[in-house]
């Protein structure tokens, strides 16, 4: 299983993004490999907001409709509380959603993320490169 981050969602959606071609190639590899993608509802909310703000409502809605193809972890109160503790005592540059992603990945035993955010590597995870 591979974690699916907002940075990859956005790169797939915006042809002007510098990671667009790489994101498309890696996404195709994931689909061909049969690996499953997991994200959580906070990444969905973050992605909807980012897509709507930068690319328009239709882009955000298109992603919302396609998100059914991925496994989605719906964050429980206990998991939220763990992420809040890490976020409140962590580095100021790391977003709350990133902290939540790391908690989810650790709890699910996921070591690899489809992402373009180097904070995943800093936190000890691998970025999916498709090799």
N, C-alpha and C positions, 0 to 999 in steps of 0.2 A: 504494500500500500504506500502511496506517495501523498504527502500533504500538498494541498493546492492553496497557494497564497494570493492575496490581492495583487501583488506585483505582477504575477503571471496572468491573472485575470485581465488586468489593464493592458498588459503588453499584447495579449491576444486580440483585444478589441480595437486598439488604436493603431492604424497603419503608420502613423507618424512617430510612434514610439520607437526608440533606438533598438529595443529588444523584440520588435514585432516578428521579424523573419525567424529569429532563433526560437521565439515562443511557439510559433506555428509548427516549426520542425519538431521541437521537443514534444509538443502536445500530440502530434501525429505519431511519434514513436511510442508514447505512453498508450495511446489507443491501440496501436498495432500489437503492443506487448501483452495487452490484456490486464496490465496493472490497474488497480482501482485508485481513484482519486478521492481523498477525504478532505473536507474543509469543515468549518463550524459556522454557526449562524452569525457570529460577530464578523467574520470575514465576509459573509454575504452582505450584511448591512454596510460594512465599510466599502465594499465593491459597488453596491448599488449607488451609494452617495457619490463616490468618485466618478463612476461612469456617467451618472446624471449631470454632475457639475461640469465635467470636461467634454463629454460627447453627446449629451442630451438624454432625455427621458427614454426615447426609443431604444437606445443602446442598453440602458440599465434594465429595461423591461425584457429585452431579448435575453440578457444574461439570466435574469430571474427565472424565465421560462426554461432555459437550458440547464439550470442548476439541479434539476431533478435527476440528471444523469450522474451526479456525483453523490457519494455518501456524505451526509451532513450530520455532524454531531451537534445536538441542541444542548447548549450549555446549561448545566444545573447550577443551583445556588452555591453548592459546595465548591465546584470547580471555579466559579466566578470569584468566590472569596479567596481561593488560593492565588489566582492571578492578580487580584487587587493587592494582596500582601506583597507579592513579588514586584509589582509595578510601583507601589508606593515606596519601596525600599531599594529600587533598582536605579539603573542609569536613566538620566533625564532624556536621553535621545531615543530610548526604546519606547515604542507606543504600547498602550494597554492591549491592543489587539495582538501585537507581536508576543507579548507575555502570555496571553491566552493561548495563542498558537503553540508556543513552546510547552505549556502545561498539557495541552491536548496531545501533542506529539509524544511527550514523555509517558503519559498515562496509557497511550495506545501502542507504545513501542515502535513508533515510526521514526526512522532515522534520516529520511530523505524528503526534501521539499521541492516542488515545482515552484520556484520563486526566483526573483532577481534581486532580492534583498540580502545583502551580505551579513545582516544581523543573524540570519539562520546559521551561517558557518561560525560566527563568533560565539553563538550559543551551543556549538558542538554538533550541529546537524550538517548533513551533506546537501548541497544543491544538486538537483537532478540535471544531468548533462546529457543523458541519453546514450552513453557509451558503455 
